[in-house]
Each structure stands twice: as C-alpha cells, then as structure tokens.
C-alpha cells in the first residue's frame, strides 16, 4: 500500500491535506505564521531554531509517560524565541 501512495500524484489541495493530516497542517501553518511575523532585519535563523525546538518538545511529549499535550508543547517550542 505504501508503494501505491508513493506512485500516486497529488491532484488537489484537499487530497494533500487529507494525506498530511490535520495536526501536521496546523503545525505547518503555525510555522508559516511565525516566519511572516519575523521582522526583515531579524535573521531567518530564529524561525528555523524555533521550529526545531517545537518539534523537539512535541516528540518529547509523545515519548513521555507524563501525559503532556503534544500540541501545547509544540507551541511552547515555537514561541520560545518570540521575544528575540
């Protein structure tokens, strides 16, 4: 089945959204929004670093037995450099 998905072309935005999944699309949109909010004089490294932190915290929450909410942890990481 995985081979069939690799050979099929995505023909619509709706199909792409369904294949990616709503959580991934939400996170992607958050990253785009953060990048658009970054002033031009600031480095493009800040959104990249914030995205890395967000993904790290999301994975940490997924693998934790503490019941941490993955979406919240992603947002904490994403906004961790907002002040910079």
C-alpha positions, 0 to 999 in steps of 0.5 A: 500500500505504501508503494501505491501512495508513493506512485500516486500524484497529488491532484488537489489541495484537499487530497494533500491535506487529507494525506498530511493530516490535520495536526501536521497542517496546523503545525505547518501553518503555525510555522508559516505564521511565525516566519511572516511575523519575523521582522526583515532585519531579524535573521531567518535563523530564529524561525528555523531554531524555533521550529526545531525546538517545537518539534523537539518538545512535541516528540518529547511529549509523545515519548513521555509517560507524563501525559503532556499535550503534544500540541501545547508543547509544540507551541511552547517550542515555537514561541520560545524565541518570540521575544528575540 
